[in-house]
Amino acid sequence: MQKTKNPLVFIIEDSLVYKDLIVGYLQSKNYTNLKTFKNGEECLKSMNQYPDVIILDYSFSGINGLELMVKAREESPDTSFIFLSGQNDVELAVKIMKLGADDYIVKNEKAPYNLVKSIEHLMTETKRAKVNKGFKIGVIGFFVVLFVIIMTIILMTFFLKDFAL
């Protein structure tokens, strides 16, 4: 995930009613940068927009969700994937998570709530990664500057010693 304030979220859902439910719930939670697709092929055509999160089902018309995730990752490796599926199959969920999905949520009455919690978790992890990266850059920068100062002092001592003689 790249953006943490208003992430670009792609939703692939073939059920019009469920799509409207998810979109409405996300909008009520101030997620406004949403794009919906009927199938995986439509989504793949828009991968040049580099979505932060893709919410998809395991099974829909055309390519399945797992195939879509693999193809989309090739073009946008930083995109997070949340599977929102009617299949309450633990083995399938474990398989999908091992292959790189960030979450697997079963479609039920708590799914919209769980979906928002999952997106918030991804945003928190993204913020944490950015802070850690900034911290590492700061520490490396500090030691580089310290090294330059020490080398400058050593060189000045060496040259000033020869100059004083």
N, C-alpha and C positions, 0 to 999 in steps of 0.2 A: 504494500500500500504506500502510495506516495503522498497524497494529501490527507491531512488529519482534520481539517476544518469542515470541508464540504466534499467528501470523497465522491468520485464518479462511480456510480453503481449501475452495473448492467444486470437486468433481470430477464432470465429466459424462462418463460412459463407459458405452456400451451393452453392452460385453463384460464379463460378470460375472467371468470369470477374470482379465482384464487389470485390471479395477477393483480386485479383491482384491489383486493383485500390487502395484499402485501404493499403495493404502491401507496395506498391510502394510509396504512399504518406507519410506513417509513416517513411519509410526508408529515404526519402528525407529530413525529419525533424530530422534525426539522431537517430531514434528509431531502434535499430538493434537486440534487444533481443525479436524476434517475433516467435511465433509458431502458425501454422494454423491447423484447424480441419474442417472436412466436416460435423460433427454432434456432438451433445452433449455427446453421449456415448464415443466417442474418447477422448473428452476433460476430462471427468470424470476419465478416466484411467490415465491421466497425472497430476491429482491434487496433487500428491505427490511432484511435482516440486514447489508448492506454488506460483502460478502466482501473480503478483502485480495487474494486471488489466485483466479482461476478457471482450472482446468486442463480443457481441452476438446479434442475432436477436430474436424477440419474437417467431416467427414461423419458424421452419425448421423441417426436417425429424426426426422422433424419438420423444424424449421428447422435450417439448417446452422450450423456454428460461427461463421462470419463474421457471419451475420445475428444470432446470439445476442450476439456481442460488441458489435455496434452498438446493439442494444436495451438490453443491460445497462449500457453506458456512459452512456446517457441517465439512468438512475436512480442509478448509482454511478460517477461519473467518475474516482474515485481507485483503482478496482479494476484490478489488473494481470491480463493474460491470457497464458497459456502454452498454445500449441497443441501437443498431443501426438498426432501423426497417423501413420498407416501409409503415407501418401502421401509418397514420397521425390521430390517435385517441387519443384525449385529455384524455378521461376517462381511457383508457388503460395505458397511460403514467403516470397518477396520481396513478393508482393502483400499477403499477410496482415500482414507486418511494416510495410509502408508504411501500411496502414490502422489501425495502432495496437497490434498485438500486441507483447508484450514479448519473446517468444521463440517459436521453432518447433523442436520436437524430434521427430525421426523415431522411431517405435516400433521398437526393436531391443533387443539385450541390454544396451546401455548407457543406455537411456532412463531407468530409475529414478534412476541416478546423475546423469545430466545434468539431470533434473528437480530434484533436491535442489540441485545447483549453481546452477541458474537461480533458484530461490526464495531461496537464500542471497544471490545477487547482488542481487536485488530488495530484500531486507531491508537490505543494506549501502547501497544507493543511497538508500533511505528514511531511514536513519540519517543519512547524509551531508546529505541535503536538510534534515532537521530541524536539524542542527548549523549549517548555513549560514544557515537562516532565523533561528535564535537569535542567531547572530553579527551578522547584518544589523540585527536589532532592537536588539541591544546597542550597536552603533555609532551607529545613529540616536538611540537614547536618550542616549548620551554627548554627542552634538553638540547635542541639544535642551537638556540640562542646562547644557552649556557656554554656549550662547546665552543662557539665562535668567540665568546668573551674570554674564555680560558686560553684559547689558542692565541688570541690577540695579546693577552698579557704575557704569555710565554714568548711570543715573537718580539714584543716590545722590549722585554727584559733582555733577550738575546742581542738585539740590535743596539739597544741603549748601552749595554755593557761594553760592546765593541766600540761604540761611539765615545764613551767616557774615557777610554784608555788613550 
